[in-house]
Amino acid sequence: MRARPLLIVALSAALLAGCGKDSDSLDRPVIGLRGGQEEAAQGLGFPSFATKNTTRIGGADAIADAAGVARAVYPAATADTRPDAVTLVDQRDWRIALAASVLMARPLRAPILFTDGRRLPPASEAALKALGPRG
């Protein structure tokens, strides 16, 4: 008769161990949409994963990533949280993007948004409107 309570405890423990999160639903960064898609402009700047030292803003390409970072750094809720300027960079030329990256430092602190040649993708356009640069 002593074995029956142990069996019940063992089965209960096994059932409880199976409840909860499975390995596929752990908290992970979520990858967003491409910057050329209209839906990518929605909710930019909301970090999908954050730790003490890092914040993950996941887009599916550089356009969405840059727009999300610009919105996270500059929430633009007040005039003081708007950037003075924004740098527009053609996404097809990494050398220009590298040269423009220094403009994010003081004194200018201009976030980078990517273009697709002469066209402004929806994610960059939405971020530019939301940022409302002062200069």
C-alpha positions in Angstrom: 0.0 0.0 0.0 3.0 2.3 0.5 3.8 2.2 -3.3 0.5 3.6 -4.3 1.0 7.1 -2.7 4.5 7.2 -4.2 3.1 6.4 -7.6 0.5 9.2 -7.3 3.2 11.7 -6.2 5.5 10.6 -9.1 2.6 10.9 -11.7 1.6 14.3 -10.2 5.2 15.5 -10.5 5.5 14.3 -14.1 2.3 16.1 -15.0 3.3 19.3 -13.4 6.7 19.2 -15.0 5.0 19.0 -18.4 2.9 22.1 -17.7 4.2 25.6 -18.4 6.4 26.8 -21.2 7.9 24.5 -23.8 11.3 25.1 -25.3 9.8 26.8 -28.3 7.9 29.5 -26.4 10.7 30.8 -24.3 11.2 34.6 -24.2 13.2 35.4 -27.4 13.6 38.4 -29.6 10.9 38.5 -32.2 11.9 39.3 -35.8 9.7 42.0 -37.4 8.6 42.8 -40.9 10.7 44.3 -43.8 11.0 48.0 -44.0 9.3 48.1 -47.4 6.1 46.6 -46.0 3.4 49.0 -44.9 2.9 47.0 -41.6 6.5 47.6 -40.7 5.7 51.2 -39.9 3.4 50.1 -37.1 4.8 50.1 -33.5 8.4 50.9 -34.5 10.7 51.6 -31.5 9.1 49.2 -29.1 11.8 46.9 -27.9 10.9 43.3 -28.2 13.6 42.0 -25.9 15.6 43.9 -23.3 18.2 43.0 -20.6 20.2 45.2 -18.3 22.8 46.1 -20.9 21.1 45.6 -24.3 17.8 46.1 -26.1 16.8 44.2 -29.1 14.6 45.9 -31.7 14.1 43.2 -34.3 13.2 44.1 -37.9 13.6 41.8 -40.9 16.0 44.2 -42.6 18.2 47.3 -42.1 15.5 49.7 -43.0 13.1 48.5 -40.3 16.0 48.1 -37.8 17.2 51.7 -38.3 13.7 53.1 -38.0 13.0 51.1 -34.8 16.3 52.3 -33.3 15.6 55.9 -34.2 12.2 55.7 -32.6 13.5 53.9 -29.4 16.3 56.5 -28.9 14.0 59.5 -29.7 10.5 58.8 -28.5 9.5 62.3 -29.7 6.8 62.6 -27.0 7.9 66.2 -26.2 10.0 68.8 -28.1 13.0 67.8 -25.9 12.9 64.2 -27.1 12.9 65.0 -30.8 16.2 65.0 -32.7 17.5 68.2 -34.3 18.2 66.4 -37.5 17.8 63.0 -39.2 20.3 61.6 -41.7 18.9 59.8 -44.8 21.2 57.2 -46.2 20.8 55.0 -49.3 20.7 51.4 -48.0 22.6 50.1 -51.0 25.8 51.9 -50.1 27.3 50.7 -46.8 30.2 53.2 -47.1 27.8 56.1 -46.9 26.1 54.5 -43.9 29.4 54.1 -42.2 30.4 57.7 -42.8 27.0 58.9 -41.6 27.2 56.9 -38.4 29.4 59.5 -36.8 26.5 62.0 -37.1 24.7 60.1 -34.3 27.4 61.2 -31.9 27.5 64.6 -30.1 27.0 67.4 -31.0 24.5 66.5 -33.8 23.1 63.2 -32.6 21.2 62.6 -35.8 19.7 59.2 -36.2 20.0 57.3 -39.5 17.1 56.3 -41.6 17.5 54.3 -44.8 16.2 55.1 -48.2 15.9 52.9 -51.2 17.5 55.1 -53.8 15.3 58.1 -54.1 12.3 56.3 -52.5 11.6 56.5 -48.8 10.3 53.1 -47.6 7.2 53.1 -45.4 9.1 52.3 -42.2 11.5 55.2 -42.7 8.7 57.5 -43.7 6.7 56.6 -40.6 9.7 57.1 -38.4 10.6 60.4 -40.0 7.0 61.7 -39.4 6.9 60.5 -35.8 10.4 61.9 -35.0 9.5 65.4 -36.3 13.1 66.7 -36.4 13.4 70.2 -35.1 16.0 71.4 -37.7 
